[in-house]
Structures are given as structure tokens and as C-alpha cells.
Amino acid sequence: MESKILIVDDNKSVLTALEMLLQTKYREVFVLSNSNNLISSIRQHQIDIVLLDMNFKAGLNTGNEGIFWLNEIKKLDDTISVIMITAFGDIELAVKAVRDGAFDFILKPWDNNKLLSTVSAAAKLRKSKAENLKLREKTNTLQNIIVPEYKIIGKSKAITTLMKIVQKVAQTDANILITGENGTGKQLIAQEIHRYSKRKNEIFLNVDMGSLSETLFESELFGHVKGAFTDAKEDRTGKFELADKGTLFLDEIANLSLSLQAKILSALQNRCITPLGGNKQIPVDIRLVSATNRDISKMIEEGSFREDLFYRINTISIEIPPLRERDNDIILLAEYYLHQYVEKYQKKALKISNKAKHKLLNYQWPGNVRELQHCIEKAVILAENHILDENSFSLNQQIAVKQNNLDNLTLEEMEKNMILVNIDKEKGNMSAVAKNLGITRQTLYNKLKKYGL
């Protein structure tokens, strides 16, 4: 196995016996008879598991030296698994060590099979802790790099109303379903819910359900044990377990097949998971936030989404308004992304002209904030002077032209025009049209029938 083990004991015969035993299972086993070099050895060899004697001085059995070095190891790296080595008469001291953070203890003389089993369990815990820590560090790093993007930019009534709801529901542990068109910022809202929640100091883990294949689904979400399938060369911790005590965000949840929906439902109902190929249930404590751009109520009617799962994930529903309903937020967002990309591409200070702002405001933004972001980035890259005018932004002109007369259109006429524009744009590809409009194909067909198109 890949774990690196350090054995620390002043008895050389103990060191030799343990080294020979563990080398049958582990590639790298190091021994140390002087505890003064313990910390430097851990750093030098990047140790995963330490087998640590409770007493180093002849005639002493207080266990104080073992407890001292246990605490020093935990200060250095709390994910290292420490197994205490003790004599039968010192069990009480060993139990105290476990309370202080040791993984377990072994008695001299030891049973080889039991010792190997204890070390194996310690290796699994070390790996799980290390993976969890890595994910936390990755999450924290991303938050430190792009903190402003975690805060929803906007002062419109639509967005301030939304954020009041977010802050209110975040304080509960209720499961939340976020809905909205493509590009509206569903993941950002999920992150805001986590940031305002009682779990804010724990991990926020995002899983794109649309990218998971049927074959990898269980392994990714619930983990697997070694040998569960051909390529399962070692145990793997699933996303549900990694997100324990934190927030698990399941994006594009409506993309799951009915069979996979059943597995998610079972995990949510039982509050525990079973790794693929294993038989041990692992309890999990997560805050679930899900998101979709599809009409799940319609999917339930069509039989493509389980009603019981819908109620399980939808204790509270939050709908994100499309960008076209956010008034002057369009300009606030445009200037925010302008500042970002000016720095990224090391451009001189750029400004958006009033005519260009008018053009941005009079556009429907079918791709919402994501489309605006890409539009600004492209304009910054191609900018030849310090002013971005109306010609700097490449927008769908058919949509823009139709919007010049919006004051004279009813809501139904606007909707009809948007459908016609997108059908023309996508050359009759109804799947693409539905995606652009942020609705299901069935909803699109219903509207076509409604308007006689």
C-alpha cells in the first residue's frame, strides 16, 4: 500500500519485528529509536501513520512522553493517524491517549493480524482526512481568489428580494431547490446560502450531476471499496461523505435518470450511504442544495422525475430572476466584469459609453449573466481605445432591433417574438431554442401551439 509508516520505539527488537511485519503490506516503513528526531522524520518522509511507544525511558511507565509526542504530531498535522504502543498494564494510559487524539493503541505482545487490521483502518482514515482537507483548501483558495463573485452584484428590486429570501432560509437546515434560466447564477446563490448558514466554516462541495455517467455515479457520490470493479485499485471516499457536516450542492439534478434518482432518494431518506462494493453503512450529515433550469413539475407529469424525490429536495424553492428583469443591474455587472478583464488582460482603463450602455440595457440577454460576462470579456480583448462604444459589443441584432419597440408590445407578443428570433437563430433546432430560452422542449412546444407558430 502507498501509506508511509514511522515506528518509534526505544526497543530495537520491537522496531525490527514491526518493520518486518509491516513491510509485507507497505512499501515505505521507517524506524526511529530516538523520539527527539520524530518531528523532523515526519517532515522528511511525509509520514501518514505513526506507531508510537508510550514510554521511552527504562523504568518509567507514566506515558507522559508518549502523550507529549502525540500532541506534537497533532500540532504538526492533525490528519496523521497515530497508533500508541503500550504494555498490558498501561491500558488506562493508552485510553487517555485515544481521548487526546490517537487513532488506537496496540498491546505488547501484539497479534499480527489485529495489528495489520488496525494499521489498515488508520491508513483509510488518514486518506479520508487528507482528501477532505485538500477539498477544503481548494474551496478556500477559490473563495480567496474570487470572493466578489460569491456576492451577488445588483441593487434591483428583483435581486434584493431574492437575497432577503436567501439570508432567511440559509439559517435553517432545510433542503433547497434553486431554479432559473441558464446563466442566472444558480451556483453563486448556492454558495451564498452556504456562506450565511451555520455550516459556513465547513466544506461547500459542488457536484455537476449532468456530467456524471451512469457507470460512475455511485462511485463518485457514495465512494467505493477496493476491488468493487475492475479499476477500483483502492478505496475511494464519495462526495456525500466528503461533504459531511457541510453543504452538498447537486447542480442540474433534473438530468438524472429515474434509476439514479432512486439512489439519491434513498441516501437522503436514510441519511447514510453505502460505498459501492461495501456492506457498511456510513452516516452523513449534509445540507442539501439542488439546482435545475428545467420545469420539474412538468417532468413529474411526464413521468421523467420522481415526485417523492422532488418533495425531498424542495422543502424551500428559490427562483432566480433572469437578467432582463434586473433593470440597471446590467450596467453594474457590465462595469464589474469590465474591471475584472481590464486587470486580467492588462489593458489601460476602459469606459463604456452612454450609447453602449443603452444598447446593453435594450437587449434581452437570453444567456443571462454568463452571456453578459462573455460579451464584456470579448469587448475588452478587442478594445483599440479607452472607450467601448456601441460597436464594441457583439449582440444578436435581431433581438436588439425587436427591443427598440418594446413599449408597444404586450408580454405575450414579446414572448412570441423571442421564440421566433431564437428559432431563426438556431435554424429550427428546437432543443437549442428551448435551452436559449431556459425552458423545456415540451414547454416550448406548448407555447408554439398557443401562438399558432
C-alpha positions as a Python dict, from the first residue, in 0.01 Angstrom:
ca = {
    (1, 'M'): (0, 0, 0),
    (2, 'E'): (107, 361, -54),
    (3, 'S'): (90, 481, 310),
    (4, 'K'): (421, 579, 470),
    (5, 'I'): (467, 443, 822),
    (6, 'L'): (702, 555, 1101),
    (7, 'I'): (766, 325, 1402),
    (8, 'V'): (903, 499, 1713),
    (9, 'D'): (1028, 279, 1998),
    (10, 'D'): (1347, 260, 2208),
    (11, 'N'): (1339, -121, 2196),
    (12, 'K'): (1529, -229, 1884),
    (13, 'S'): (1378, -578, 1882),
    (14, 'V'): (1030, -421, 1872),
    (15, 'L'): (1140, -195, 1586),
    (16, 'T'): (1278, -491, 1388),
    (17, 'A'): (971, -709, 1441),
    (18, 'L'): (725, -436, 1346),
    (19, 'E'): (933, -328, 1046),
    (20, 'M'): (945, -682, 907),
    (21, 'L'): (572, -732, 960),
    (22, 'L'): (461, -404, 806),
    (23, 'Q'): (696, -428, 508),
    (24, 'T'): (488, -722, 386),
    (25, 'K'): (197, -481, 328),
    (26, 'Y'): (351, -134, 294),
    (27, 'R'): (623, -9, 62),
    (28, 'E'): (781, 250, 292),
    (29, 'V'): (833, 175, 660),
    (30, 'F'): (1073, 385, 867),
    (31, 'V'): (1201, 316, 1220),
    (32, 'L'): (1321, 552, 1490),
    (33, 'S'): (1469, 468, 1831),
    (34, 'N'): (1518, 829, 1943),
    (35, 'S'): (1199, 1030, 1983),
    (36, 'N'): (1390, 1360, 1961),
    (37, 'N'): (1409, 1313, 1583),
    (38, 'L'): (1040, 1229, 1549),
    (39, 'I'): (905, 1557, 1406),
    (40, 'S'): (1193, 1602, 1161),
    (41, 'S'): (1145, 1243, 1038),
    (42, 'I'): (773, 1302, 979),
    (43, 'R'): (853, 1614, 776),
    (44, 'Q'): (1136, 1449, 582),
    (45, 'H'): (943, 1135, 482),
    (46, 'Q'): (588, 1284, 470),
    (47, 'I'): (459, 1020, 710),
    (48, 'D'): (94, 906, 710),
    (49, 'I'): (87, 674, 1014),
    (50, 'V'): (297, 677, 1332),
    (51, 'L'): (328, 378, 1565),
    (52, 'L'): (439, 548, 1886),
    (53, 'D'): (565, 390, 2210),
    (54, 'M'): (406, 527, 2527),
    (55, 'N'): (732, 514, 2729),
    (56, 'F'): (1088, 576, 2611),
    (57, 'K'): (1284, 565, 2935),
    (58, 'A'): (1353, 241, 3119),
    (59, 'G'): (1168, 208, 3446),
    (60, 'L'): (913, 478, 3366),
    (61, 'N'): (552, 396, 3281),
    (62, 'T'): (378, 731, 3320),
    (63, 'G'): (311, 753, 2948),
    (64, 'N'): (381, 1127, 2964),
    (65, 'E'): (647, 1115, 2694),
    (66, 'G'): (414, 931, 2455),
    (67, 'I'): (132, 1180, 2524),
    (68, 'F'): (374, 1469, 2470),
    (69, 'W'): (485, 1344, 2129),
    (70, 'L'): (126, 1261, 2031),
    (71, 'N'): (33, 1626, 2091),
    (72, 'E'): (337, 1745, 1895),
    (73, 'I'): (238, 1527, 1597),
    (74, 'K'): (-120, 1660, 1609),
    (75, 'K'): (13, 2017, 1614),
    (76, 'L'): (220, 1942, 1306),
    (77, 'D'): (-52, 1760, 1108),
    (78, 'D'): (-384, 1662, 1261),
    (79, 'T'): (-460, 1422, 974),
    (80, 'I'): (-173, 1185, 1065),
    (81, 'S'): (-302, 865, 1226),
    (82, 'V'): (-116, 785, 1549),
    (83, 'I'): (-129, 434, 1700),
    (84, 'M'): (9, 404, 2054),
    (85, 'I'): (225, 103, 2153),
    (86, 'T'): (183, 4, 2517),
    (87, 'A'): (222, -279, 2766),
    (88, 'F'): (-81, -458, 2910),
    (89, 'G'): (-54, -273, 3241),
    (90, 'D'): (-72, 67, 3074),
    (91, 'I'): (-411, 29, 2902),
    (92, 'E'): (-555, 316, 3104),
    (93, 'L'): (-279, 543, 2972),
    (94, 'A'): (-346, 424, 2618),
    (95, 'V'): (-717, 503, 2651),
    (96, 'K'): (-620, 853, 2767),
    (97, 'A'): (-405, 885, 2454),
    (98, 'V'): (-702, 791, 2234),
    (99, 'R'): (-906, 1061, 2407),
    (100, 'D'): (-624, 1304, 2328),
    (101, 'G'): (-638, 1224, 1958),
    (102, 'A'): (-463, 892, 1898),
    (103, 'F'): (-632, 666, 1642),
    (104, 'D'): (-599, 349, 1854),
    (105, 'F'): (-350, 151, 2061),
    (106, 'I'): (-184, -193, 2037),
    (107, 'L'): (-63, -407, 2325),
    (108, 'K'): (276, -576, 2362),
    (109, 'P'): (295, -859, 2267),
    (110, 'W'): (63, -799, 1974),
    (111, 'D'): (-141, -1021, 1746),
    (112, 'N'): (-6, -973, 1392),
    (113, 'N'): (-344, -991, 1217),
    (114, 'K'): (-506, -750, 1459),
    (115, 'L'): (-214, -509, 1429),
    (116, 'L'): (-230, -514, 1049),
    (117, 'S'): (-606, -457, 1064),
    (118, 'T'): (-558, -157, 1296),
    (119, 'V'): (-290, -6, 1071),
    (120, 'S'): (-510, -60, 764),
    (121, 'A'): (-801, 123, 930),
    (122, 'A'): (-564, 405, 1031),
    (123, 'A'): (-444, 434, 670),
    (124, 'K'): (-802, 468, 544),
    (125, 'L'): (-878, 738, 799),
    (126, 'R'): (-561, 928, 709),
    (127, 'K'): (-650, 915, 339),
    (128, 'S'): (-1006, 1029, 401),
    (129, 'K'): (-891, 1320, 620),
    (130, 'A'): (-627, 1420, 365),
    (131, 'E'): (-882, 1419, 79),
    (132, 'N'): (-1127, 1621, 286),
    (133, 'L'): (-857, 1872, 380),
    (134, 'K'): (-748, 1904, 17),
    (135, 'L'): (-1105, 1978, -91),
    (136, 'R'): (-1144, 2234, 189),
    (137, 'E'): (-818, 2404, 92),
    (138, 'K'): (-927, 2408, -274),
    (139, 'T'): (-1261, 2561, -177),
    (140, 'N'): (-1095, 2822, 46),
    (141, 'T'): (-842, 2905, -224),
    (142, 'L'): (-1116, 2963, -481),
    (143, 'Q'): (-1305, 3178, -232),
    (144, 'N'): (-994, 3385, -164),
    (145, 'I'): (-931, 3436, -535),
    (146, 'I'): (-1283, 3529, -644),
    (147, 'V'): (-1458, 3646, -326),
    (148, 'P'): (-1650, 3923, -510),
    (149, 'E'): (-1814, 3665, -741),
    (150, 'Y'): (-1955, 3491, -435),
    (151, 'K'): (-2151, 3807, -356),
    (152, 'I'): (-2444, 3873, -580),
    (153, 'I'): (-2396, 4203, -759),
    (154, 'G'): (-2710, 4409, -803),
    (155, 'K'): (-2945, 4667, -649),
    (156, 'S'): (-3263, 4591, -843),
    (157, 'K'): (-3583, 4506, -658),
    (158, 'A'): (-3573, 4153, -806),
    (159, 'I'): (-3227, 4079, -668),
    (160, 'T'): (-3271, 4247, -327),
    (161, 'T'): (-3592, 4048, -274),
    (162, 'L'): (-3407, 3730, -371),
    (163, 'M'): (-3120, 3797, -130),
    (164, 'K'): (-3357, 3861, 160),
    (165, 'I'): (-3504, 3516, 99),
    (166, 'V'): (-3156, 3361, 71),
    (167, 'Q'): (-3041, 3508, 402),
    (168, 'K'): (-3359, 3396, 575),
    (169, 'V'): (-3365, 3034, 455),
    (170, 'A'): (-2987, 2991, 492),
    (171, 'Q'): (-3023, 2986, 872),
    (172, 'T'): (-3224, 2664, 855),
    (173, 'D'): (-3108, 2319, 751),
    (174, 'A'): (-3397, 2278, 508),
    (175, 'N'): (-3324, 2130, 164),
    (176, 'I'): (-3340, 2398, -105),
    (177, 'L'): (-3413, 2377, -478),
    (178, 'I'): (-3282, 2666, -689),
    (179, 'T'): (-3445, 2721, -1026),
    (180, 'G'): (-3380, 2966, -1306),
    (181, 'E'): (-3267, 3002, -1664),
    (182, 'N'): (-2918, 2909, -1783),
    (183, 'G'): (-2655, 3161, -1680),
    (184, 'T'): (-2851, 3328, -1399),
    (185, 'G'): (-2605, 3224, -1126),
    (186, 'K'): (-2757, 2924, -951),
    (187, 'Q'): (-2422, 2807, -815),
    (188, 'L'): (-2347, 3154, -678),
    (189, 'I'): (-2677, 3155, -493),
    (190, 'A'): (-2598, 2810, -351),
    (191, 'Q'): (-2264, 2944, -229),
    (192, 'E'): (-2438, 3242, -70),
    (193, 'I'): (-2677, 3007, 111),
    (194, 'H'): (-2374, 2822, 249),
    (195, 'R'): (-2198, 3148, 343),
    (196, 'Y'): (-2496, 3264, 551),
    (197, 'S'): (-2560, 2921, 707),
    (198, 'K'): (-2448, 2766, 1036),
    (199, 'R'): (-2225, 2538, 829),
    (200, 'K'): (-2025, 2825, 676),
    (201, 'N'): (-1698, 2704, 833),
    (202, 'E'): (-1741, 2357, 684),
    (203, 'I'): (-1694, 2245, 323),
    (204, 'F'): (-1910, 2352, 28),
    (205, 'L'): (-1896, 2074, -231),
    (206, 'N'): (-2033, 2118, -583),
    (207, 'V'): (-2129, 1816, -797),
    (208, 'D'): (-2240, 1863, -1158),
    (209, 'M'): (-2495, 1585, -1196),
    (210, 'G'): (-2519, 1643, -1570),
    (211, 'S'): (-2155, 1542, -1616),
    (212, 'L'): (-2180, 1211, -1425),
    (213, 'S'): (-2220, 896, -1632),
    (214, 'E'): (-2444, 612, -1513),
    (215, 'T'): (-2139, 390, -1451),
    (216, 'L'): (-1950, 644, -1237),
    (217, 'F'): (-2250, 779, -1047),
    (218, 'E'): (-2235, 557, -736),
    (219, 'S'): (-1856, 568, -713),
    (220, 'E'): (-1847, 948, -735),
    (221, 'L'): (-2130, 1015, -491),
    (222, 'F'): (-2110, 724, -247),
    (223, 'G'): (-1750, 607, -291),
    (224, 'H'): (-1626, 253, -348),
    (225, 'V'): (-1413, -10, -178),
    (226, 'K'): (-1104, -168, -328),
    (227, 'G'): (-1198, -433, -583),
    (228, 'A'): (-1557, -311, -629),
    (229, 'F'): (-1492, -302, -1004),
    (230, 'T'): (-1202, -357, -1243),
    (231, 'D'): (-1024, -24, -1193),
    (232, 'A'): (-1102, 9, -820),
    (233, 'K'): (-742, -35, -703),
    (234, 'E'): (-802, 137, -370),
    (235, 'D'): (-1085, 265, -151),
    (236, 'R'): (-1239, 596, -254),
    (237, 'T'): (-1442, 839, -45),
    (238, 'G'): (-1761, 962, -214),
    (239, 'K'): (-1888, 1320, -234),
    (240, 'F'): (-2165, 1259, 22),
    (241, 'E'): (-1911, 1151, 284),
    (242, 'L'): (-1665, 1427, 194),
    (243, 'A'): (-1939, 1687, 239),
    (244, 'D'): (-2026, 1557, 588),
    (245, 'K'): (-2111, 1848, 823),
    (246, 'G'): (-2107, 2086, 524),
    (247, 'T'): (-2320, 2176, 221),
    (248, 'L'): (-2360, 1946, -81),
    (249, 'F'): (-2470, 2125, -399),
    (250, 'L'): (-2619, 1899, -667),
    (251, 'D'): (-2630, 2104, -987),
    (252, 'E'): (-2850, 2001, -1282),
    (253, 'I'): (-3030, 1742, -1070),
    (254, 'A'): (-3312, 1710, -1325),
    (255, 'N'): (-3067, 1543, -1566),
    (256, 'L'): (-3063, 1221, -1362),
    (257, 'S'): (-3232, 905, -1488),
    (258, 'L'): (-3510, 753, -1278),
    (259, 'S'): (-3282, 475, -1150),
    (260, 'L'): (-3022, 725, -1029),
    (261, 'Q'): (-3296, 942, -876),
    (262, 'A'): (-3396, 641, -664),
    (263, 'K'): (-3041, 607, -529),
    (264, 'I'): (-3024, 975, -437),
    (265, 'L'): (-3362, 950, -267),
    (266, 'S'): (-3251, 651, -61),
    (267, 'A'): (-2939, 834, 61),
    (268, 'L'): (-3144, 1141, 158),
    (269, 'Q'): (-3411, 941, 337),
    (270, 'N'): (-3172, 721, 533),
    (271, 'R'): (-2911, 991, 596),
    (272, 'C'): (-2643, 733, 526),
    (273, 'I'): (-2462, 586, 227),
    (274, 'T'): (-2304, 252, 140),
    (275, 'P'): (-1988, 262, -75),
    (276, 'L'): (-2004, 60, -396),
    (277, 'G'): (-1888, -295, -323),
    (278, 'G'): (-1909, -243, 52),
    (279, 'N'): (-2159, -355, 314),
    (280, 'K'): (-2103, -93, 584),
    (281, 'Q'): (-2343, 200, 607),
    (282, 'I'): (-2181, 538, 668),
    (283, 'P'): (-2395, 810, 832),
    (284, 'V'): (-2374, 1153, 669),
    (285, 'D'): (-2486, 1493, 791),
    (286, 'I'): (-2525, 1731, 497),
    (287, 'R'): (-2718, 2041, 399),
    (288, 'L'): (-2856, 1968, 51),
    (289, 'V'): (-2896, 2239, -210),
    (290, 'S'): (-3004, 2138, -562),
    (291, 'A'): (-3048, 2333, -884),
    (292, 'T'): (-3205, 2297, -1226),
    (293, 'N'): (-3311, 2508, -1524),
    (294, 'R'): (-3587, 2260, -1613),
    (295, 'D'): (-3953, 2250, -1519),
    (296, 'I'): (-3958, 1960, -1272),
    (297, 'S'): (-4334, 1984, -1219),
    (298, 'K'): (-4378, 1919, -1589),
    (299, 'M'): (-4126, 1635, -1574),
    (300, 'I'): (-4327, 1473, -1294),
    (301, 'E'): (-4638, 1488, -1513),
    (302, 'E'): (-4440, 1326, -1795),
    (303, 'G'): (-4308, 1057, -1560),
    (304, 'S'): (-3941, 1151, -1601),
    (305, 'F'): (-3885, 1279, -1244),
    (306, 'R'): (-3984, 1113, -917),
    (307, 'E'): (-4242, 1308, -721),
    (308, 'D'): (-4112, 1178, -385),
    (309, 'L'): (-3758, 1299, -468),
    (310, 'F'): (-3898, 1637, -573),
    (311, 'Y'): (-4061, 1683, -232),
    (312, 'R'): (-3743, 1567, -58),
    (313, 'I'): (-3518, 1824, -231),
    (314, 'N'): (-3778, 2101, -247),
    (315, 'T'): (-3854, 2195, 113),
    (316, 'I'): (-3788, 2551, 1),
    (317, 'S'): (-3779, 2671, -361),
    (318, 'I'): (-3587, 2977, -480),
    (319, 'E'): (-3626, 3109, -834),
    (320, 'I'): (-3354, 3337, -970),
    (321, 'P'): (-3482, 3619, -1193),
    (322, 'P'): (-3340, 3641, -1548),
    (323, 'L'): (-3104, 3929, -1620),
    (324, 'R'): (-3362, 4107, -1839),
    (325, 'E'): (-3576, 4157, -1526),
    (326, 'R'): (-3297, 4317, -1323),
    (327, 'D'): (-3304, 4670, -1469),
    (328, 'N'): (-2983, 4867, -1410),
    (329, 'D'): (-2805, 4562, -1265),
    (330, 'I'): (-2700, 4502, -1625),
    (331, 'I'): (-2475, 4809, -1610),
    (332, 'L'): (-2345, 4728, -1260),
    (333, 'L'): (-2248, 4380, -1377),
    (334, 'A'): (-2100, 4509, -1701),
    (335, 'E'): (-1874, 4751, -1513),
    (336, 'Y'): (-1778, 4483, -1262),
    (337, 'Y'): (-1668, 4243, -1538),
    (338, 'L'): (-1504, 4532, -1723),
    (339, 'H'): (-1282, 4596, -1420),
    (340, 'Q'): (-1202, 4224, -1390),
    (341, 'Y'): (-1098, 4178, -1751),
    (342, 'V'): (-906, 4504, -1773),
    (343, 'E'): (-684, 4367, -1494),
    (344, 'K'): (-671, 4015, -1637),
    (345, 'Y'): (-563, 4127, -1986),
    (346, 'Q'): (-353, 4417, -1855),
    (347, 'K'): (-540, 4680, -2052),
    (348, 'K'): (-544, 5052, -1986),
    (349, 'A'): (-851, 5190, -1809),
    (350, 'L'): (-1165, 5141, -2021),
    (351, 'K'): (-1507, 5304, -2003),
    (352, 'I'): (-1841, 5211, -2152),
    (353, 'S'): (-2005, 5494, -2347),
    (354, 'N'): (-2362, 5602, -2274),
    (355, 'K'): (-2480, 5477, -2614),
    (356, 'A'): (-2319, 5140, -2542),
    (357, 'K'): (-2492, 5127, -2204),
    (358, 'H'): (-2823, 5199, -2375),
    (359, 'K'): (-2754, 4913, -2614),
    (360, 'L'): (-2676, 4674, -2327),
    (361, 'L'): (-2994, 4777, -2144),
    (362, 'N'): (-3208, 4726, -2453),
    (363, 'Y'): (-3104, 4367, -2508),
    (364, 'Q'): (-3289, 4060, -2382),
    (365, 'W'): (-2979, 3863, -2267),
    (366, 'P'): (-3111, 3510, -2335),
    (367, 'G'): (-2784, 3375, -2192),
    (368, 'N'): (-2825, 3597, -1884),
    (369, 'V'): (-2523, 3694, -1669),
    (370, 'R'): (-2298, 3435, -1834),
    (371, 'E'): (-2367, 3588, -2178),
    (372, 'L'): (-2301, 3939, -2044),
    (373, 'Q'): (-1973, 3826, -1890),
    (374, 'H'): (-1851, 3674, -2218),
    (375, 'C'): (-1968, 3982, -2408),
    (376, 'I'): (-1763, 4215, -2185),
    (377, 'E'): (-1458, 3990, -2199),
    (378, 'K'): (-1463, 3988, -2578),
    (379, 'A'): (-1504, 4366, -2592),
    (380, 'V'): (-1206, 4418, -2360),
    (381, 'I'): (-984, 4182, -2560),
    (382, 'L'): (-1067, 4359, -2889),
    (383, 'A'): (-1063, 4716, -2749),
    (384, 'E'): (-847, 4958, -2950),
    (385, 'N'): (-900, 5271, -2741),
    (386, 'H'): (-1014, 5364, -2390),
    (387, 'I'): (-1384, 5394, -2480),
    (388, 'L'): (-1611, 5097, -2552),
    (389, 'D'): (-1887, 5226, -2780),
    (390, 'E'): (-2199, 5053, -2912),
    (391, 'N'): (-1995, 4888, -3188),
    (392, 'S'): (-1770, 4721, -2931),
    (393, 'F'): (-2041, 4475, -2827),
    (394, 'S'): (-2148, 4187, -3050),
    (395, 'L'): (-2514, 4123, -2969),
    (396, 'N'): (-2781, 3933, -3156),
    (397, 'Q'): (-2902, 4222, -3374),
    (398, 'Q'): (-3240, 4062, -3447),
    (399, 'I'): (-3318, 4058, -3078),
    (400, 'A'): (-3185, 4411, -3027),
    (401, 'V'): (-3391, 4551, -3318),
    (402, 'K'): (-3712, 4396, -3191),
    (403, 'Q'): (-3648, 4552, -2849),
    (404, 'N'): (-3646, 4906, -2986),
    (405, 'N'): (-4028, 4886, -2996),
    (406, 'L'): (-4084, 4703, -2667),
    (407, 'D'): (-4304, 4982, -2532),
    (408, 'N'): (-4568, 4895, -2790),
    (409, 'L'): (-4566, 4518, -2726),
    (410, 'T'): (-4768, 4309, -2485),
    (411, 'L'): (-4597, 4044, -2273),
    (412, 'E'): (-4731, 3768, -2499),
    (413, 'E'): (-4609, 3949, -2812),
    (414, 'M'): (-4262, 3984, -2657),
    (415, 'E'): (-4256, 3614, -2576),
    (416, 'K'): (-4372, 3524, -2927),
    (417, 'N'): (-4101, 3744, -3078),
    (418, 'M'): (-3832, 3587, -2859),
    (419, 'I'): (-3936, 3241, -2974),
    (420, 'L'): (-3932, 3345, -3341),
    (421, 'V'): (-3592, 3512, -3309),
    (422, 'N'): (-3441, 3203, -3146),
    (423, 'I'): (-3597, 2964, -3400),
    (424, 'D'): (-3438, 3172, -3673),
    (425, 'K'): (-3108, 3193, -3485),
    (426, 'E'): (-3091, 2816, -3423),
    (427, 'K'): (-3223, 2728, -3770),
    (428, 'G'): (-3517, 2532, -3631),
    (429, 'N'): (-3321, 2330, -3372),
    (430, 'M'): (-3590, 2316, -3100),
    (431, 'S'): (-3357, 2172, -2834),
    (432, 'A'): (-3123, 2469, -2877),
    (433, 'V'): (-3416, 2713, -2880),
    (434, 'A'): (-3552, 2569, -2555),
    (435, 'K'): (-3206, 2587, -2397),
    (436, 'N'): (-3162, 2952, -2501),
    (437, 'L'): (-3499, 3041, -2355),
    (438, 'G'): (-3438, 2846, -2034),
    (439, 'I'): (-3742, 2620, -2075),
    (440, 'T'): (-3804, 2254, -2155),
    (441, 'R'): (-3877, 2137, -2509),
    (442, 'Q'): (-4225, 2035, -2401),
    (443, 'T'): (-4291, 2386, -2267),
    (444, 'L'): (-4162, 2529, -2594),
    (445, 'Y'): (-4397, 2307, -2797),
    (446, 'N'): (-4688, 2417, -2577),
    (447, 'K'): (-4606, 2781, -2648),
    (448, 'L'): (-4572, 2716, -3022),
    (449, 'K'): (-4920, 2564, -3016),
    (450, 'K'): (-5051, 2852, -2807),
    (451, 'Y'): (-4925, 3116, -3052),
    (452, 'G'): (-5006, 2911, -3362),
    (453, 'L'): (-4642, 2900, -3473),
}
